[in-house]
Amino acid sequence: MDEDKPKKPFVLEIPNLEVPLTDQKPLKAGDRCPKCGEGKLDYDGTLSLTCPVCGYKESGCFT
Ligand SMILES: [Zn+2]
């Protein structure tokens, strides 16, 4: 008898890959700063949207 052999059925569990709804949305130049809500975003020299008021920086791509 091979009772000491654990018989584990291989169950493939697929988690729900739900993308959590965040307030991350594509920003563009001229948009209201999502952080302070006062400044208007504008591109700096590295094509990153920055807020002149609070210094919020938004790079072009999310990870
Ligand atoms: Zn700001």
N, CA, C, O and the ligand as a Tripos MOL2 file, in Angstrom:
@<TRIPOS>MOLECULE
protein
  253   251    64     0     0
PROTEIN
NO_CHARGES

@<TRIPOS>ATOM
      1 N           0.8300   -1.1990    0.0000 N.3       1 MET1
      2 CA          0.0000    0.0000    0.0000 C.3       1 MET1
      3 C           0.8690    1.2560    0.0000 C.2       1 MET1
      4 O           1.8690    1.3380    0.7140 O.2       1 MET1
      5 N           0.5040    2.1430   -0.7410 N.am      2 ASP2
      6 CA          1.2510    3.3920   -0.7980 C.3       2 ASP2
      7 C           0.4540    4.5080   -0.1190 C.2       2 ASP2
      8 O           0.1530    5.5470   -0.7070 O.2       2 ASP2
      9 N           0.1380    4.2460    1.1150 N.am      3 GLU3
     10 CA         -0.6990    5.2240    1.8080 C.3       3 GLU3
     11 C           0.0450    6.5130    2.1150 C.2       3 GLU3
     12 O          -0.5550    7.5800    2.2500 O.2       3 GLU3
     13 N           1.3520    6.3960    2.2230 N.am      4 ASP4
     14 CA          2.0960    7.6050    2.5830 C.3       4 ASP4
     15 C           2.4080    8.4780    1.3800 C.2       4 ASP4
     16 O           3.0810    9.5020    1.4960 O.2       4 ASP4
     17 N           1.9310    8.0770    0.2700 N.am      5 LYS5
     18 CA          2.1040    8.9470   -0.8890 C.3       5 LYS5
     19 C           0.9200    9.8980   -0.9920 C.2       5 LYS5
     20 O          -0.2090    9.4680   -1.2280 O.2       5 LYS5
     21 N           1.1690   11.1470   -0.8200 N.am      6 PRO6
     22 CA          0.0530   12.0990   -0.9090 C.3       6 PRO6
     23 C          -0.5210   12.1340   -2.3070 C.2       6 PRO6
     24 O           0.1790   12.3470   -3.2970 O.2       6 PRO6
     25 N          -1.7660   11.9260   -2.3450 N.am      7 LYS7
     26 CA         -2.4280   12.0000   -3.6460 C.3       7 LYS7
     27 C          -3.1480   13.3330   -3.7510 C.2       7 LYS7
     28 O          -4.2660   13.5190   -3.2710 O.2       7 LYS7
     29 N          -2.4830   14.2040   -4.3720 N.am      8 LYS8
     30 CA         -3.0970   15.5120   -4.5320 C.3       8 LYS8
     31 C          -3.4970   15.6980   -5.9840 C.2       8 LYS8
     32 O          -2.6500   15.7450   -6.8760 O.2       8 LYS8
     33 N          -4.7280   15.7970   -6.1950 N.am      9 PRO9
     34 CA         -5.1660   16.0850   -7.5620 C.3       9 PRO9
     35 C          -4.7050   17.4800   -7.9620 C.2       9 PRO9
     36 O          -4.8490   18.4520   -7.2210 O.2       9 PRO9
     37 N          -4.1580   17.5320   -9.1390 N.am     10 PHE10
     38 CA         -3.6660   18.8320   -9.5870 C.3      10 PHE10
     39 C          -4.8300   19.7080  -10.0180 C.2      10 PHE10
     40 O          -5.4770   19.4710  -11.0380 O.2      10 PHE10
     41 N          -5.0660   20.7070   -9.2230 N.am     11 VAL11
     42 CA         -6.1690   21.6160   -9.5380 C.3      11 VAL11
     43 C          -5.6040   22.9290  -10.0410 C.2      11 VAL11
     44 O          -4.8530   23.6200   -9.3530 O.2      11 VAL11
     45 N          -5.9760   23.2320  -11.2110 N.am     12 LEU12
     46 CA         -5.5090   24.4940  -11.7680 C.3      12 LEU12
     47 C          -6.4670   25.6030  -11.3670 C.2      12 LEU12
     48 O          -7.5980   25.6980  -11.8430 O.2      12 LEU12
     49 N          -5.9730   26.4120  -10.4950 N.am     13 GLU13
     50 CA         -6.8320   27.5010  -10.0510 C.3      13 GLU13
     51 C          -6.4960   28.7670  -10.8120 C.2      13 GLU13
     52 O          -5.3650   29.2520  -10.8000 O.2      13 GLU13
     53 N          -7.4790   29.2660  -11.4500 N.am     14 ILE14
     54 CA         -7.2800   30.5060  -12.1860 C.3      14 ILE14
     55 C          -7.9190   31.6450  -11.4000 C.2      14 ILE14
     56 O          -9.1420   31.7510  -11.3040 O.2      14 ILE14
     57 N          -7.0750   32.4770  -10.8540 N.am     15 PRO15
     58 CA         -7.6280   33.6020  -10.0910 C.3      15 PRO15
     59 C          -8.3040   34.6060  -11.0020 C.2      15 PRO15
     60 O          -7.9880   34.7380  -12.1850 O.2      15 PRO15
     61 N          -9.2180   35.2840  -10.4160 N.am     16 ASN16
     62 CA         -9.8870   36.3240  -11.1910 C.3      16 ASN16
     63 C          -8.9380   37.4850  -11.4280 C.2      16 ASN16
     64 O          -8.5750   38.2230  -10.5120 O.2      16 ASN16
     65 N          -8.5630   37.6140  -12.6420 N.am     17 LEU17
     66 CA         -7.6490   38.6980  -12.9560 C.3      17 LEU17
     67 C          -8.4310   39.9630  -13.2610 C.2      17 LEU17
     68 O          -8.5020   40.4420  -14.3930 O.2      17 LEU17
     69 N          -8.9960   40.4600  -12.2160 N.am     18 GLU18
     70 CA         -9.7450   41.6810  -12.4200 C.3      18 GLU18
     71 C          -8.8410   42.8820  -12.2090 C.2      18 GLU18
     72 O          -8.1420   42.9860  -11.2020 O.2      18 GLU18
     73 N          -8.8670   43.7370  -13.1240 N.am     19 VAL19
     74 CA         -8.0800   44.9470  -12.9880 C.3      19 VAL19
     75 C          -8.7910   45.8850  -12.0280 C.2      19 VAL19
     76 O          -9.9130   46.3240  -12.2810 O.2      19 VAL19
     77 N          -8.1360   46.1790  -10.9480 N.am     20 PRO20
     78 CA         -8.7700   47.0800   -9.9790 C.3      20 PRO20
     79 C          -8.9870   48.4570  -10.5760 C.2      20 PRO20
     80 O          -8.1320   49.0070  -11.2700 O.2      20 PRO20
     81 N         -10.1320   48.9780  -10.2890 N.am     21 LEU21
     82 CA        -10.4390   50.2950  -10.8210 C.3      21 LEU21
     83 C          -9.7150   51.3570  -10.0160 C.2      21 LEU21
     84 O         -10.0290   51.6120   -8.8530 O.2      21 LEU21
     85 N          -8.7740   51.9440  -10.6430 N.am     22 THR22
     86 CA         -8.0790   53.0350   -9.9830 C.3      22 THR22
     87 C          -8.4300   54.3220  -10.7030 C.2      22 THR22
     88 O          -9.1220   54.3250  -11.7210 O.2      22 THR22
     89 N          -7.9520   55.3660  -10.1680 N.am     23 ASP23
     90 CA         -8.2420   56.6390  -10.8140 C.3      23 ASP23
     91 C          -7.1480   56.9890  -11.8070 C.2      23 ASP23
     92 O          -6.9830   58.1420  -12.2070 O.2      23 ASP23
     93 N          -6.4050   55.9590  -12.1930 N.am     24 GLN24
     94 CA         -5.3790   56.2080  -13.1980 C.3      24 GLN24
     95 C          -6.0260   56.2410  -14.5670 C.2      24 GLN24
     96 O          -6.6100   55.2620  -15.0300 O.2      24 GLN24
     97 N          -5.9100   57.3520  -15.1760 N.am     25 LYS25
     98 CA         -6.4400   57.4710  -16.5220 C.3      25 LYS25
     99 C          -5.4560   58.2760  -17.3400 C.2      25 LYS25
    100 O          -4.6570   59.0480  -16.8090 O.2      25 LYS25
    101 N          -5.5280   58.0840  -18.6110 N.am     26 PRO26
    102 CA         -4.5760   58.7940  -19.4580 C.3      26 PRO26
    103 C          -4.6700   60.2990  -19.2620 C.2      26 PRO26
    104 O          -5.7380   60.9040  -19.3640 O.2      26 PRO26
    105 N          -3.5390   60.8620  -18.9850 N.am     27 LEU27
    106 CA         -3.5100   62.3040  -18.8100 C.3      27 LEU27
    107 C          -2.8730   62.9340  -20.0220 C.2      27 LEU27
    108 O          -2.0770   62.3160  -20.7300 O.2      27 LEU27
    109 N          -3.2320   64.1450  -20.2380 N.am     28 LYS28
    110 CA         -2.6070   64.8430  -21.3450 C.3      28 LYS28
    111 C          -2.3070   66.2680  -20.9070 C.2      28 LYS28
    112 O          -2.8040   66.7590  -19.8930 O.2      28 LYS28
    113 N          -1.5000   66.8890  -21.6910 N.am     29 ALA29
    114 CA         -1.1060   68.2430  -21.3430 C.3      29 ALA29
    115 C          -2.3330   69.1280  -21.2450 C.2      29 ALA29
    116 O          -3.2180   69.0860  -22.1000 O.2      29 ALA29
    117 N          -2.3730   69.9180  -20.2060 N.am     30 GLY30
    118 CA         -3.4910   70.8250  -20.0330 C.3      30 GLY30
    119 C          -4.5340   70.2740  -19.0800 C.2      30 GLY30
    120 O          -5.4320   70.9920  -18.6400 O.2      30 GLY30
    121 N          -4.4060   68.9660  -18.7590 N.am     31 ASP31
    122 CA         -5.3540   68.3950  -17.8180 C.3      31 ASP31
    123 C          -5.0930   68.9120  -16.4100 C.2      31 ASP31
    124 O          -3.9800   69.3070  -16.0650 O.2      31 ASP31
    125 N          -6.1220   68.8970  -15.6350 N.am     32 ARG32
    126 CA         -5.9770   69.2930  -14.2440 C.3      32 ARG32
    127 C          -5.1530   68.2610  -13.5150 C.2      32 ARG32
    128 O          -5.3250   67.0570  -13.7090 O.2      32 ARG32
    129 N          -4.2660   68.7340  -12.6830 N.am     33 CYS33
    130 CA         -3.4170   67.8240  -11.9320 C.3      33 CYS33
    131 C          -4.2660   66.9160  -11.0480 C.2      33 CYS33
    132 O          -5.0930   67.4030  -10.2770 O.2      33 CYS33
    133 N          -4.0690   65.5970  -11.1530 N.am     34 PRO34
    134 CA         -4.8780   64.6710  -10.3590 C.3      34 PRO34
    135 C          -4.4820   64.6630   -8.8990 C.2      34 PRO34
    136 O          -5.1920   64.1060   -8.0620 O.2      34 PRO34
    137 N          -3.3760   65.2630   -8.5950 N.am     35 LYS35
    138 CA         -2.9100   65.2300   -7.2110 C.3      35 LYS35
    139 C          -3.4010   66.4370   -6.4270 C.2      35 LYS35
    140 O          -4.0270   66.3010   -5.3750 O.2      35 LYS35
    141 N          -3.1120   67.5970   -6.9440 N.am     36 CYS36
    142 CA         -3.4890   68.7900   -6.1820 C.3      36 CYS36
    143 C          -4.7660   69.4180   -6.7360 C.2      36 CYS36
    144 O          -5.4570   70.1640   -6.0420 O.2      36 CYS36
    145 N          -5.0640   69.1050   -7.9900 N.am     37 GLY37
    146 CA         -6.3000   69.6130   -8.5570 C.3      37 GLY37
    147 C          -6.2390   71.0870   -8.9100 C.2      37 GLY37
    148 O          -7.2520   71.6950   -9.2520 O.2      37 GLY37
    149 N          -5.0800   71.6410   -8.8290 N.am     38 GLU38
    150 CA         -4.9750   73.0690   -9.1080 C.3      38 GLU38
    151 C          -4.1350   73.3480  -10.3450 C.2      38 GLU38
    152 O          -4.5020   74.1390  -11.2130 O.2      38 GLU38
    153 N          -2.9880   72.6630  -10.3930 N.am     39 GLY39
    154 CA         -2.0870   72.9280  -11.4950 C.3      39 GLY39
    155 C          -2.5700   72.2880  -12.7800 C.2      39 GLY39
    156 O          -3.3800   71.3610  -12.7760 O.2      39 GLY39
    157 N          -2.0650   72.7950  -13.8490 N.am     40 LYS40
    158 CA         -2.3380   72.1760  -15.1430 C.3      40 LYS40
    159 C          -1.0870   71.4560  -15.6110 C.2      40 LYS40
    160 O           0.0200   71.9940  -15.6020 O.2      40 LYS40
    161 N          -1.3070   70.2380  -16.0110 N.am     41 LEU41
    162 CA         -0.1810   69.4140  -16.4110 C.3      41 LEU41
    163 C           0.4080   69.9060  -17.7240 C.2      41 LEU41
    164 O          -0.2960   70.3430  -18.6340 O.2      41 LEU41
    165 N           1.7070   69.8150  -17.7780 N.am     42 ASP42
    166 CA          2.3730   70.1830  -19.0170 C.3      42 ASP42
    167 C           3.6190   69.3230  -19.1590 C.2      42 ASP42
    168 O           4.1790   68.8400  -18.1750 O.2      42 ASP42
    169 N           4.0280   69.1490  -20.3750 N.am     43 TYR43
    170 CA          5.1870   68.3020  -20.6130 C.3      43 TYR43
    171 C           6.4650   69.0380  -20.2420 C.2      43 TYR43
    172 O           6.6460   70.2250  -20.5130 O.2      43 TYR43
    173 N           7.3330   68.2740  -19.6140 N.am     44 ASP44
    174 CA          8.6490   68.8350  -19.3680 C.3      44 ASP44
    175 C           9.5900   68.3280  -20.4590 C.2      44 ASP44
    176 O           9.1510   67.8010  -21.4820 O.2      44 ASP44
    177 N          10.8700   68.4940  -20.2250 N.am     45 GLY45
    178 CA         11.8330   68.1480  -21.2630 C.3      45 GLY45
    179 C          11.9240   66.6660  -21.5620 C.2      45 GLY45
    180 O          12.4690   66.2670  -22.5920 O.2      45 GLY45
    181 N          11.3950   65.8530  -20.6730 N.am     46 THR46
    182 CA         11.4990   64.4080  -20.8800 C.3      46 THR46
    183 C          10.1610   63.7900  -21.2260 C.2      46 THR46
    184 O           9.9280   62.6010  -21.0100 O.2      46 THR46
    185 N           9.2850   64.6250  -21.7710 N.am     47 LEU47
    186 CA          7.9600   64.1610  -22.1720 C.3      47 LEU47
    187 C           7.1980   63.5290  -21.0180 C.2      47 LEU47
    188 O           6.4510   62.5660  -21.1890 O.2      47 LEU47
    189 N           7.4060   64.0880  -19.8610 N.am     48 SER48
    190 CA          6.6190   63.6560  -18.7160 C.3      48 SER48
    191 C           5.6920   64.7960  -18.3290 C.2      48 SER48
    192 O           6.0840   65.9630  -18.3160 O.2      48 SER48
    193 N           4.4830   64.4420  -18.0210 N.am     49 LEU49
    194 CA          3.5450   65.4630  -17.5960 C.3      49 LEU49
    195 C           3.8540   65.8410  -16.1570 C.2      49 LEU49
    196 O           3.8890   64.9940  -15.2650 O.2      49 LEU49
    197 N           4.0670   67.0780  -15.9620 N.am     50 THR50
    198 CA          4.3730   67.5380  -14.6140 C.3      50 THR50
    199 C           3.4100   68.6480  -14.2260 C.2      50 THR50
    200 O           2.8860   69.3820  -15.0640 O.2      50 THR50
    201 N           3.2040   68.7350  -12.9360 N.am     51 CYS51
    202 CA          2.3760   69.8050  -12.4050 C.3      51 CYS51
    203 C           3.2760   70.8810  -11.8290 C.2      51 CYS51
    204 O           4.0970   70.5950  -10.9580 O.2      51 CYS51
    205 N           3.1400   72.0920  -12.2900 N.am     52 PRO52
    206 CA          3.9900   73.1760  -11.7990 C.3      52 PRO52
    207 C           3.6390   73.5930  -10.3800 C.2      52 PRO52
    208 O           4.4170   74.2830   -9.7220 O.2      52 PRO52
    209 N           2.4850   73.1820   -9.9110 N.am     53 VAL53
    210 CA          2.0590   73.6040   -8.5820 C.3      53 VAL53
    211 C           2.6070   72.6840   -7.5020 C.2      53 VAL53
    212 O           3.2420   73.1400   -6.5510 O.2      53 VAL53
    213 N           2.3600   71.3810   -7.6520 N.am     54 CYS54
    214 CA          2.7480   70.4710   -6.5830 C.3      54 CYS54
    215 C           3.9250   69.5880   -6.9870 C.2      54 CYS54
    216 O           4.5000   68.8860   -6.1540 O.2      54 CYS54
    217 N           4.2730   69.6280   -8.2500 N.am     55 GLY55
    218 CA          5.4120   68.8380   -8.6760 C.3      55 GLY55
    219 C           5.0500   67.4140   -9.0550 C.2      55 GLY55
    220 O           5.9270   66.5690   -9.2370 O.2      55 GLY55
    221 N           3.7760   67.1550   -9.1700 N.am     56 TYR56
    222 CA          3.3300   65.8340   -9.5980 C.3      56 TYR56
    223 C           3.9170   65.5140  -10.9530 C.2      56 TYR56
    224 O           3.9650   66.3620  -11.8440 O.2      56 TYR56
    225 N           4.3640   64.2760  -11.0980 N.am     57 LYS57
    226 CA          4.9910   63.8920  -12.3480 C.3      57 LYS57
    227 C           4.3390   62.6390  -12.8720 C.2      57 LYS57
    228 O           4.1460   61.6610  -12.1510 O.2      57 LYS57
    229 N           4.0120   62.6910  -14.1160 N.am     58 GLU58
    230 CA          3.3260   61.5530  -14.7350 C.3      58 GLU58
    231 C           4.1060   61.1500  -15.9650 C.2      58 GLU58
    232 O           4.1690   61.8860  -16.9500 O.2      58 GLU58
    233 N           4.6970   59.9770  -15.8960 N.am     59 SER59
    234 CA          5.4230   59.5000  -17.0580 C.3      59 SER59
    235 C           4.4450   58.8880  -18.0450 C.2      59 SER59
    236 O           3.2940   58.6140  -17.7060 O.2      59 SER59
    237 N           4.8950   58.6820  -19.2260 N.am     60 GLY60
    238 CA          3.9930   58.3040  -20.2950 C.3      60 GLY60
    239 C           3.4400   56.9050  -20.1670 C.2      60 GLY60
    240 O           2.3550   56.6180  -20.6740 O.2      60 GLY60
    241 N           4.1650   56.0290  -19.5000 N.am     61 CYS61
    242 CA          3.7140   54.6420  -19.4900 C.3      61 CYS61
    243 C           3.5470   54.1320  -18.0620 C.2      61 CYS61
    244 O           4.3040   54.4870  -17.1590 O.2      61 CYS61
    245 N           2.5420   53.2960  -17.8890 N.am     62 PHE62
    246 CA          2.3380   52.6710  -16.6040 C.3      62 PHE62
    247 C           3.0020   51.3180  -16.5970 C.2      62 PHE62
    248 O           3.2040   50.7110  -17.6490 O.2      62 PHE62
    249 N           3.3340   50.8560  -15.4470 N.am     63 THR63
    250 CA          3.9020   49.5200  -15.3400 C.3      63 THR63
    251 C           2.9080   48.6140  -14.6480 C.2      63 THR63
    252 O           3.1840   47.4300  -14.4510 O.2      63 THR63
    253 ZN         -0.4450   69.3410   -8.8220 Zn       64 ZN64
@<TRIPOS>BOND
     1     1     2 1
     2     2     3 1
     3     3     4 2
     4     3     5 am
     5     5     6 1
     6     6     7 1
     7     7     8 2
     8     7     9 am
     9     9    10 1
    10    10    11 1
    11    11    12 2
    12    11    13 am
    13    13    14 1
    14    14    15 1
    15    15    16 2
    16    15    17 am
    17    17    18 1
    18    18    19 1
    19    19    20 2
    20    19    21 am
    21    21    22 1
    22    22    23 1
    23    23    24 2
    24    23    25 am
    25    25    26 1
    26    26    27 1
    27    27    28 2
    28    27    29 am
    29    29    30 1
    30    30    31 1
    31    31    32 2
    32    31    33 am
    33    33    34 1
    34    34    35 1
    35    35    36 2
    36    35    37 am
    37    37    38 1
    38    38    39 1
    39    39    40 2
    40    39    41 am
    41    41    42 1
    42    42    43 1
    43    43    44 2
    44    43    45 am
    45    45    46 1
    46    46    47 1
    47    47    48 2
    48    47    49 am
    49    49    50 1
    50    50    51 1
    51    51    52 2
    52    51    53 am
    53    53    54 1
    54    54    55 1
    55    55    56 2
    56    55    57 am
    57    57    58 1
    58    58    59 1
    59    59    60 2
    60    59    61 am
    61    61    62 1
    62    62    63 1
    63    63    64 2
    64    63    65 am
    65    65    66 1
    66    66    67 1
    67    67    68 2
    68    67    69 am
    69    69    70 1
    70    70    71 1
    71    71    72 2
    72    71    73 am
    73    73    74 1
    74    74    75 1
    75    75    76 2
    76    75    77 am
    77    77    78 1
    78    78    79 1
    79    79    80 2
    80    79    81 am
    81    81    82 1
    82    82    83 1
    83    83    84 2
    84    83    85 am
    85    85    86 1
    86    86    87 1
    87    87    88 2
    88    87    89 am
    89    89    90 1
    90    90    91 1
    91    91    92 2
    92    91    93 am
    93    93    94 1
    94    94    95 1
    95    95    96 2
    96    95    97 am
    97    97    98 1
    98    98    99 1
    99    99   100 2
   100    99   101 am
   101   101   102 1
   102   102   103 1
   103   103   104 2
   104   103   105 am
   105   105   106 1
   106   106   107 1
   107   107   108 2
   108   107   109 am
   109   109   110 1
   110   110   111 1
   111   111   112 2
   112   111   113 am
   113   113   114 1
   114   114   115 1
   115   115   116 2
   116   115   117 am
   117   117   118 1
   118   118   119 1
   119   119   120 2
   120   119   121 am
   121   121   122 1
   122   122   123 1
   123   123   124 2
   124   123   125 am
   125   125   126 1
   126   126   127 1
   127   127   128 2
   128   127   129 am
   129   129   130 1
   130   130   131 1
   131   131   132 2
   132   131   133 am
   133   133   134 1
   134   134   135 1
   135   135   136 2
   136   135   137 am
   137   137   138 1
   138   138   139 1
   139   139   140 2
   140   139   141 am
   141   141   142 1
   142   142   143 1
   143   143   144 2
   144   143   145 am
   145   145   146 1
   146   146   147 1
   147   147   148 2
   148   147   149 am
   149   149   150 1
   150   150   151 1
   151   151   152 2
   152   151   153 am
   153   153   154 1
   154   154   155 1
   155   155   156 2
   156   155   157 am
   157   157   158 1
   158   158   159 1
   159   159   160 2
   160   159   161 am
   161   161   162 1
   162   162   163 1
   163   163   164 2
   164   163   165 am
   165   165   166 1
   166   166   167 1
   167   167   168 2
   168   167   169 am
   169   169   170 1
   170   170   171 1
   171   171   172 2
   172   171   173 am
   173   173   174 1
   174   174   175 1
   175   175   176 2
   176   175   177 am
   177   177   178 1
   178   178   179 1
   179   179   180 2
   180   179   181 am
   181   181   182 1
   182   182   183 1
   183   183   184 2
   184   183   185 am
   185   185   186 1
   186   186   187 1
   187   187   188 2
   188   187   189 am
   189   189   190 1
   190   190   191 1
   191   191   192 2
   192   191   193 am
   193   193   194 1
   194   194   195 1
   195   195   196 2
   196   195   197 am
   197   197   198 1
   198   198   199 1
   199   199   200 2
   200   199   201 am
   201   201   202 1
   202   202   203 1
   203   203   204 2
   204   203   205 am
   205   205   206 1
   206   206   207 1
   207   207   208 2
   208   207   209 am
   209   209   210 1
   210   210   211 1
   211   211   212 2
   212   211   213 am
   213   213   214 1
   214   214   215 1
   215   215   216 2
   216   215   217 am
   217   217   218 1
   218   218   219 1
   219   219   220 2
   220   219   221 am
   221   221   222 1
   222   222   223 1
   223   223   224 2
   224   223   225 am
   225   225   226 1
   226   226   227 1
   227   227   228 2
   228   227   229 am
   229   229   230 1
   230   230   231 1
   231   231   232 2
   232   231   233 am
   233   233   234 1
   234   234   235 1
   235   235   236 2
   236   235   237 am
   237   237   238 1
   238   238   239 1
   239   239   240 2
   240   239   241 am
   241   241   242 1
   242   242   243 1
   243   243   244 2
   244   243   245 am
   245   245   246 1
   246   246   247 1
   247   247   248 2
   248   247   249 am
   249   249   250 1
   250   250   251 1
   251   251   252 2
@<TRIPOS>SUBSTRUCTURE
     1 MET1         2 RESIDUE 1 A MET
     2 ASP2         6 RESIDUE 1 A ASP
     3 GLU3        10 RESIDUE 1 A GLU
     4 ASP4        14 RESIDUE 1 A ASP
     5 LYS5        18 RESIDUE 1 A LYS
     6 PRO6        22 RESIDUE 1 A PRO
     7 LYS7        26 RESIDUE 1 A LYS
     8 LYS8        30 RESIDUE 1 A LYS
     9 PRO9        34 RESIDUE 1 A PRO
    10 PHE10       38 RESIDUE 1 A PHE
    11 VAL11       42 RESIDUE 1 A VAL
    12 LEU12       46 RESIDUE 1 A LEU
    13 GLU13       50 RESIDUE 1 A GLU
    14 ILE14       54 RESIDUE 1 A ILE
    15 PRO15       58 RESIDUE 1 A PRO
    16 ASN16       62 RESIDUE 1 A ASN
    17 LEU17       66 RESIDUE 1 A LEU
    18 GLU18       70 RESIDUE 1 A GLU
    19 VAL19       74 RESIDUE 1 A VAL
    20 PRO20       78 RESIDUE 1 A PRO
    21 LEU21       82 RESIDUE 1 A LEU
    22 THR22       86 RESIDUE 1 A THR
    23 ASP23       90 RESIDUE 1 A ASP
    24 GLN24       94 RESIDUE 1 A GLN
    25 LYS25       98 RESIDUE 1 A LYS
    26 PRO26      102 RESIDUE 1 A PRO
    27 LEU27      106 RESIDUE 1 A LEU
    28 LYS28      110 RESIDUE 1 A LYS
    29 ALA29      114 RESIDUE 1 A ALA
    30 GLY30      118 RESIDUE 1 A GLY
    31 ASP31      122 RESIDUE 1 A ASP
    32 ARG32      126 RESIDUE 1 A ARG
    33 CYS33      130 RESIDUE 1 A CYS
    34 PRO34      134 RESIDUE 1 A PRO
    35 LYS35      138 RESIDUE 1 A LYS
    36 CYS36      142 RESIDUE 1 A CYS
    37 GLY37      146 RESIDUE 1 A GLY
    38 GLU38      150 RESIDUE 1 A GLU
    39 GLY39      154 RESIDUE 1 A GLY
    40 LYS40      158 RESIDUE 1 A LYS
    41 LEU41      162 RESIDUE 1 A LEU
    42 ASP42      166 RESIDUE 1 A ASP
    43 TYR43      170 RESIDUE 1 A TYR
    44 ASP44      174 RESIDUE 1 A ASP
    45 GLY45      178 RESIDUE 1 A GLY
    46 THR46      182 RESIDUE 1 A THR
    47 LEU47      186 RESIDUE 1 A LEU
    48 SER48      190 RESIDUE 1 A SER
    49 LEU49      194 RESIDUE 1 A LEU
    50 THR50      198 RESIDUE 1 A THR
    51 CYS51      202 RESIDUE 1 A CYS
    52 PRO52      206 RESIDUE 1 A PRO
    53 VAL53      210 RESIDUE 1 A VAL
    54 CYS54      214 RESIDUE 1 A CYS
    55 GLY55      218 RESIDUE 1 A GLY
    56 TYR56      222 RESIDUE 1 A TYR
    57 LYS57      226 RESIDUE 1 A LYS
    58 GLU58      230 RESIDUE 1 A GLU
    59 SER59      234 RESIDUE 1 A SER
    60 GLY60      238 RESIDUE 1 A GLY
    61 CYS61      242 RESIDUE 1 A CYS
    62 PHE62      246 RESIDUE 1 A PHE
    63 THR63      250 RESIDUE 1 A THR
    64 ZN64       253 GROUP 0 **** ****
